[in-house]
């Protein structure tokens, strides 16, 4: 029954998500992890040897997260059908529903007006929203959707399949640390080095797997290009500064005939970033909808793969 943990968690999160009422009452596991990271940043990120202290912070974070979730997983396995409770807890580290809802909200806002579209997209990307025209808002939403398909769905699910509840929690802890302290700023360049590099390592396989899943999903979308999705990923992913982020972004660009990426503005400074794909760059709300359809099919394919893996594991164990 333990083999059903991953597909059950994926299905539960898709259908229910993490209720806002629960966030208001007790917070969210990622928020709790974030508080620990903030405390470690406050207490350790000072004076000399910041890189070494950043390594220590990562070790403390991994130890705390691993010990707590391993104990919970052990307790779940002592009770009848405890794998269901473990799946519910694991589902809190997935974000397929929240991601889809956030990007769908951008499309709806952009249809109403450009200012509303800018406001909506500012909740999911870090670039300056006021510098974005309509195609810029659409591209930002689609790029975020592609990259987060890996970070928020496929990667945590991958580590859940391999290591159970501790695996998905540890991945999310590292990913959260990377987003909070893995920046190339004066304060965090050295202190966040270990978290950023470890996050790169944990995402090496999932990012490429996400590109494959997007290419596979394109088989079921009218007008999409599965072969071009994979060939574009192979050609363009390496252009990205990150060793992983370019894979899902380039795959989605190729699958839908888009050109994503390019120059963008952060804190008033224009950063010249590479482009992915050779297609249309003048995108709009309808193109966001097309991306969401591909995202939905990719999620279905991901669920099917986890069910297949569960059946194989169950068969081998029986």
C-alpha positions as CSV (number, residue, x, y, z in Angstrom):
1,X,0.0,0.0,0.0
2,X,3.0,2.3,0.6
3,X,3.5,2.4,-3.2
4,X,0.3,4.3,-3.5
5,X,1.7,7.2,-1.5
6,X,2.8,9.4,-4.4
7,X,-0.2,9.1,-6.7
8,X,-2.6,9.5,-3.7
9,X,-0.8,12.6,-2.6
10,X,-0.8,14.0,-6.1
11,X,-4.5,13.4,-6.5
12,X,-5.4,14.8,-3.0
13,X,-3.5,18.0,-3.6
14,X,-5.1,18.4,-7.1
15,X,-8.6,18.0,-5.7
16,X,-8.4,19.8,-2.4
17,X,-5.2,21.8,-2.2
18,X,-4.2,23.4,1.0
19,X,-7.3,25.3,2.4
20,X,-6.9,29.0,3.0
21,X,-8.7,28.6,6.3
22,X,-6.0,26.2,7.4
23,X,-3.3,28.7,6.4
24,X,-5.0,31.4,8.4
25,X,-5.3,29.1,11.4
26,X,-2.0,27.2,11.6
27,X,0.1,28.4,8.7
28,X,1.6,26.1,6.1
29,X,4.6,23.6,6.4
30,X,6.6,25.7,3.9
31,X,5.9,28.8,6.1
32,X,7.3,26.9,9.1
33,X,10.4,25.9,7.2
34,X,10.7,29.5,6.0
35,X,10.7,30.7,9.7
36,X,13.5,28.4,10.5
37,X,15.5,29.6,7.5
38,X,14.9,33.2,8.5
39,X,16.1,32.4,12.1
40,X,19.3,30.7,10.8
41,X,19.9,33.7,8.5
42,X,19.5,36.1,11.3
43,X,21.7,34.2,13.8
44,X,24.5,32.8,11.5
45,X,24.8,35.2,8.5
46,X,27.2,37.6,10.0
47,X,30.9,38.4,10.3
48,X,33.5,36.2,8.7
49,X,33.3,32.7,7.0
50,X,29.7,33.2,5.7
51,X,30.1,30.3,3.3
52,X,30.9,27.9,6.1
53,X,28.1,29.2,8.2
54,X,25.8,28.8,5.3
55,X,26.8,25.1,5.1
56,X,26.1,24.8,8.8
57,X,22.7,26.5,8.3
58,X,21.8,24.0,5.6
59,X,22.9,21.0,7.7
60,X,20.7,22.3,10.6
61,X,17.8,22.8,8.3
62,X,18.1,19.3,6.8
63,X,18.6,17.6,10.2
64,X,15.5,19.3,11.7
65,X,13.3,18.7,8.7
66,X,14.5,15.1,8.2
67,X,14.2,14.1,11.8
68,X,10.7,15.5,12.3
69,X,9.3,14.0,9.0
70,X,11.0,10.7,9.5
71,X,9.4,10.4,12.9
72,X,6.0,11.3,11.5
73,X,6.4,8.8,8.7
74,X,7.4,6.1,11.2
75,X,4.3,6.8,13.3
76,X,2.1,6.7,10.3
77,X,3.3,3.2,9.4
78,X,2.3,2.0,12.9
79,X,-1.4,2.6,12.4
80,X,-3.8,0.8,10.0
81,X,-3.9,2.6,6.6
82,X,-1.5,5.2,7.9
83,X,-0.2,5.7,4.4
84,X,-3.3,7.7,3.8
85,X,-2.3,10.2,6.5
86,X,1.2,10.2,5.2
87,X,-0.1,11.0,1.7
88,X,-2.2,13.9,3.1
89,X,0.8,15.3,4.8
90,X,3.0,14.8,1.7
91,X,0.4,16.6,-0.4
92,X,1.0,19.8,1.5
93,X,4.4,20.0,-0.2
94,X,2.9,19.9,-3.7
95,X,1.4,23.0,-5.4
96,X,-0.1,22.0,-8.7
97,X,-3.5,23.4,-7.7
98,X,-2.2,26.7,-6.4
99,X,0.1,27.1,-9.4
100,X,-2.7,26.6,-11.9
101,X,-5.0,28.9,-10.0
102,X,-2.4,31.7,-9.8
103,X,-1.6,31.6,-13.6
104,X,-5.3,31.3,-14.5
105,X,-5.9,34.5,-12.4
106,X,-3.2,36.3,-14.4
107,X,-5.0,35.4,-17.7
108,X,-8.4,36.6,-16.3
109,X,-6.8,39.8,-15.0
110,X,-5.0,40.6,-18.3
111,X,-8.3,40.2,-20.2
112,X,-9.8,43.0,-18.0
113,X,-6.9,45.4,-18.3
114,X,-3.1,45.6,-18.5
115,X,-2.7,47.2,-15.0
116,X,-4.7,44.3,-13.5
117,X,-2.6,41.8,-15.4
118,X,0.6,43.4,-14.1
119,X,-0.7,43.3,-10.5
120,X,-1.7,39.6,-10.9
121,X,1.6,38.5,-12.4
122,X,3.6,40.4,-9.7
123,X,2.4,37.7,-7.2
124,X,4.2,34.9,-9.1
125,X,7.3,36.5,-10.6
126,X,10.1,38.8,-9.2
127,X,10.5,41.1,-12.2
128,X,9.3,44.7,-12.3
129,X,5.6,44.5,-13.3
130,X,5.4,48.1,-14.4
131,X,7.9,47.4,-17.1
132,X,5.8,44.7,-18.7
133,X,3.5,45.3,-21.7
134,X,0.7,42.7,-22.5
135,X,3.0,40.2,-24.2
136,X,5.5,40.7,-21.3
137,X,2.8,39.8,-18.7
138,X,1.8,36.7,-20.7
139,X,5.3,35.5,-21.2
140,X,6.1,36.1,-17.5
141,X,3.1,34.0,-16.5
142,X,3.9,31.2,-18.9
143,X,7.6,31.1,-17.9
144,X,6.6,30.9,-14.3
145,X,4.1,28.1,-15.1
146,X,6.8,26.1,-16.9
147,X,9.5,26.5,-14.4
148,X,7.2,25.9,-11.4
149,X,5.9,22.7,-13.0
150,X,9.3,21.3,-12.1
151,X,9.9,23.1,-8.8
152,X,6.3,22.8,-7.4
153,X,5.1,19.5,-8.8
154,X,7.5,17.1,-10.5
155,X,10.6,17.6,-8.4
156,X,8.9,17.2,-5.0
157,X,6.9,14.3,-6.4
158,X,10.2,12.7,-7.6
159,X,11.7,12.8,-4.1
160,X,8.4,11.6,-2.6
161,X,8.6,8.5,-4.8
162,X,12.2,7.8,-3.9
163,X,12.2,8.7,-0.1
164,X,8.6,9.1,1.0
165,X,7.5,11.9,3.3
166,X,11.1,12.8,4.5
167,X,12.2,13.0,0.8
168,X,9.5,15.5,-0.3
169,X,10.0,17.6,2.9
170,X,13.7,17.7,2.5
171,X,13.4,18.8,-1.1
172,X,11.0,21.5,-0.2
173,X,13.3,22.7,2.6
174,X,16.2,23.1,0.2
175,X,14.1,24.7,-2.5
176,X,12.7,27.2,0.0
177,X,16.2,28.0,1.3
178,X,17.4,28.6,-2.3
179,X,14.5,31.0,-2.9
180,X,15.1,32.9,0.4
181,X,18.9,33.0,0.7
182,X,20.3,31.6,-2.6
183,X,20.6,35.1,-4.1
184,X,23.7,36.7,-5.6
185,X,23.4,39.7,-3.3
186,X,26.1,41.0,-1.0
187,X,24.4,39.5,2.0
188,X,23.6,36.1,0.6
189,X,26.2,35.4,-2.1
190,X,28.4,33.3,0.3
191,X,25.9,32.4,3.0
192,X,23.4,31.0,0.5
193,X,26.0,29.3,-1.7
194,X,25.4,25.8,-0.2
195,X,21.7,26.0,-0.4
196,X,21.7,27.2,-4.1
197,X,24.2,24.5,-5.2
198,X,22.3,21.7,-3.3
199,X,19.1,22.9,-4.9
200,X,20.7,22.6,-8.3
201,X,21.8,19.1,-7.5
202,X,18.3,18.0,-6.3
203,X,16.7,19.4,-9.5
204,X,19.0,17.9,-12.1
205,X,16.9,14.8,-12.8
206,X,13.4,16.3,-12.1
207,X,14.0,19.3,-14.5
208,X,14.8,17.1,-17.4
209,X,12.0,14.7,-16.5
210,X,9.6,17.7,-16.5
211,X,10.7,18.6,-20.0
212,X,10.0,15.0,-21.1
213,X,6.6,15.1,-19.5
214,X,5.7,18.4,-21.2
215,X,6.8,16.9,-24.5
216,X,4.7,13.9,-23.7
217,X,1.7,16.1,-22.8
218,X,2.0,17.9,-26.2
219,X,1.0,14.6,-27.9
220,X,-2.5,15.2,-26.5
221,X,-2.8,18.9,-27.4
222,X,-4.1,19.9,-30.8
223,X,-1.6,22.0,-32.6
224,X,1.2,21.3,-30.1
225,X,4.6,19.9,-31.1
226,X,6.0,17.1,-28.9
227,X,9.1,16.6,-31.0
228,X,9.9,20.3,-31.1
229,X,9.3,20.5,-27.3
230,X,12.2,18.0,-26.7
231,X,14.5,19.3,-29.4
232,X,14.1,22.9,-28.2
233,X,14.9,21.8,-24.6
234,X,18.0,20.0,-25.8
235,X,19.1,23.0,-27.8
236,X,18.1,26.0,-25.6
237,X,18.1,24.7,-22.0
238,X,21.8,25.2,-21.6
239,X,21.4,28.9,-22.4
240,X,19.9,29.5,-19.0
241,X,22.1,30.6,-16.1
242,X,20.6,27.8,-14.0
243,X,21.5,24.3,-15.0
244,X,17.8,23.3,-14.6
245,X,15.4,26.1,-15.1
246,X,15.8,26.3,-18.8
247,X,14.6,22.7,-19.4
248,X,10.9,23.1,-18.7
249,X,10.8,26.6,-20.1
250,X,12.4,25.6,-23.4
251,X,10.2,22.5,-23.6
252,X,7.0,24.6,-23.2
253,X,8.2,27.2,-25.7
254,X,8.9,24.5,-28.3
255,X,5.7,22.6,-27.6
256,X,3.4,25.6,-28.1
257,X,5.4,27.5,-30.7
258,X,6.4,30.4,-28.4
259,X,9.5,32.4,-27.8
260,X,10.0,32.8,-24.1
261,X,12.7,34.5,-22.0
262,X,14.6,37.5,-23.3
263,X,15.5,40.8,-21.5
264,X,13.6,41.7,-18.3
265,X,13.8,44.2,-15.5
266,X,14.6,43.6,-11.8
267,X,14.6,46.5,-9.4
268,X,14.9,49.0,-12.2
269,X,17.8,47.2,-13.8
270,X,17.4,45.5,-17.2
271,X,18.9,42.1,-17.4
272,X,19.7,40.6,-20.8
273,X,18.6,37.0,-20.6
274,X,18.5,34.4,-23.4
275,X,15.4,33.4,-25.4
276,X,13.9,29.9,-25.6
277,X,12.2,28.7,-28.8
278,X,11.8,30.3,-32.2
279,X,8.1,31.0,-32.2
280,X,5.7,33.8,-31.4
281,X,6.8,36.3,-28.8
282,X,3.7,38.6,-28.9
283,X,1.6,36.5,-26.5
284,X,-1.7,37.2,-24.7
285,X,-4.3,35.8,-22.4
286,X,-5.3,33.1,-24.9
287,X,-1.7,31.9,-25.0
288,X,-1.7,31.6,-21.2
289,X,-4.8,29.5,-21.6
290,X,-3.0,27.2,-24.1
291,X,-0.2,26.8,-21.6
292,X,-2.6,25.9,-18.9
293,X,-4.1,23.2,-21.1
294,X,-0.7,21.7,-21.7
295,X,0.0,22.0,-17.9
296,X,-3.2,20.1,-17.1
297,X,-2.4,17.3,-19.6
298,X,1.2,17.2,-18.2
299,X,-0.3,16.7,-14.7
300,X,-2.5,13.9,-16.0
301,X,0.5,12.2,-17.6
302,X,2.5,12.7,-14.4
303,X,-0.3,11.0,-12.3
304,X,-0.4,8.1,-14.8
305,X,3.4,7.6,-14.5
306,X,3.2,7.5,-10.7
307,X,0.3,5.0,-10.8
308,X,2.4,2.9,-13.2
309,X,5.4,3.0,-10.9
310,X,3.1,2.1,-7.9
311,X,1.8,-0.9,-9.8
312,X,5.3,-2.1,-10.7
313,X,6.5,-1.7,-7.1
314,X,3.4,-3.5,-5.8
315,X,3.9,-6.3,-8.3
316,X,7.6,-6.7,-7.4
317,X,6.8,-6.7,-3.7
318,X,3.9,-9.3,-4.0
